[in-house]
Amino acid sequence: MAVGCEKALRLYEMPKLKKEFEPLLIYKNYTHFHNDSITNICWSKDSRFIITSSKDGTFRICNLHKLKNYIPFLFTGHKRKIINAIFSEDNQRIFSISKVNE
């Protein structure tokens, strides 16, 4: 499960399918992932990557595998907040949409 909390991204491991209580475990925690609030989270079709978009005009791609020293890619270029960023059906491209007028 992925949760955007203001500028932070938190990834949780889901509990096993048991009928007893199990808390969510933090898998990854990026405290200052963006410079402004996260506006959208999108999973890739194969569930290996997450895109987060932000009001700061950037979006990031996060790998869900635990790789040592991995730094999520940062994409810039929009002048306004990003409303949405999504993967193409084949996971080969990313499309981002920003707000034109505020």
C-alpha positions as CSV (number, residue, x, y, z in Angstrom):
1,M,0.0,0.0,0.0
2,A,1.3,3.5,-0.9
3,V,0.3,6.6,1.1
4,G,1.1,10.2,0.3
5,C,1.2,12.3,3.4
6,E,1.9,15.9,2.4
7,K,5.5,15.8,1.1
8,A,6.2,12.2,2.3
9,L,5.7,8.8,0.6
10,R,5.1,5.8,2.8
11,L,5.0,2.3,1.5
12,Y,3.5,-0.5,3.7
13,E,3.6,-4.2,3.5
14,M,0.2,-5.7,3.7
15,P,-0.6,-8.3,6.3
16,K,-1.0,-11.9,5.4
17,L,-4.5,-13.2,4.7
18,K,-5.3,-14.3,8.2
19,K,-8.3,-13.7,10.4
20,E,-6.2,-12.3,13.2
21,F,-5.0,-8.8,13.7
22,E,-1.7,-7.9,12.1
23,P,-0.4,-4.3,12.0
24,L,0.8,-2.7,8.7
25,L,4.6,-2.7,8.5
26,I,6.5,0.1,6.9
27,Y,8.4,-1.1,3.9
28,K,9.9,2.2,2.8
29,N,9.5,5.7,4.2
30,Y,10.6,8.8,2.2
31,T,10.1,11.8,4.5
32,H,10.9,14.7,2.1
33,F,10.0,13.0,-1.2
34,H,8.7,16.3,-2.8
35,N,9.0,20.0,-2.0
36,D,5.2,20.4,-1.9
37,S,2.2,18.2,-1.3
38,I,1.8,14.9,-3.3
39,T,-1.2,15.2,-5.6
40,N,-1.3,11.6,-7.1
41,I,0.1,8.1,-6.8
42,C,0.0,5.7,-9.7
43,W,1.1,2.0,-9.7
44,S,2.7,0.5,-12.8
45,K,0.7,-2.4,-14.4
46,D,3.2,-5.0,-13.1
47,S,3.2,-3.3,-9.6
48,R,7.0,-2.9,-9.6
49,F,7.0,0.9,-9.7
50,I,5.1,3.9,-8.3
51,I,4.9,7.4,-9.7
52,T,4.1,10.2,-7.4
53,S,3.2,13.7,-8.7
54,S,3.3,16.9,-6.7
55,K,2.2,20.5,-6.5
56,D,5.9,21.4,-6.9
57,G,5.7,20.6,-10.6
58,T,7.8,17.4,-10.4
59,F,7.1,13.7,-10.4
60,R,9.2,10.7,-9.1
61,I,9.4,7.1,-10.0
62,C,10.0,4.8,-7.1
63,N,11.2,1.1,-7.4
64,L,9.4,-1.2,-5.0
65,H,12.4,-3.6,-4.7
66,K,14.7,-3.0,-1.8
67,L,17.9,-2.0,-3.6
68,K,20.9,-0.7,-1.7
69,N,21.5,3.1,-2.3
70,Y,18.6,3.4,-4.7
71,I,17.4,7.0,-5.2
72,P,14.0,7.5,-6.9
73,F,14.3,9.3,-10.3
74,L,13.1,12.9,-10.2
75,F,11.5,14.4,-13.3
76,T,11.1,18.2,-13.7
77,G,10.0,20.6,-16.5
78,H,6.4,21.5,-15.6
79,K,5.8,25.1,-14.5
80,R,2.6,24.4,-12.5
81,K,1.4,21.6,-10.2
82,I,1.1,18.2,-11.7
83,I,-2.4,16.8,-11.6
84,N,-1.6,13.3,-12.7
85,A,1.2,11.1,-14.0
86,I,0.5,7.6,-15.3
87,F,2.2,4.7,-17.0
88,S,1.3,3.7,-20.5
89,E,-0.4,0.3,-20.9
90,D,3.0,-1.4,-21.8
91,N,4.9,0.4,-18.9
92,Q,7.3,1.8,-21.5
93,R,6.2,5.5,-21.2
94,I,5.0,7.9,-18.6
95,F,2.5,10.7,-19.3
96,S,2.2,13.7,-17.0
97,I,-0.5,16.4,-16.9
98,S,-0.1,19.7,-15.2
99,K,-2.5,22.5,-14.4
100,V,-2.4,25.3,-17.1
101,N,-4.0,28.2,-15.2
102,E,-4.4,28.8,-11.5
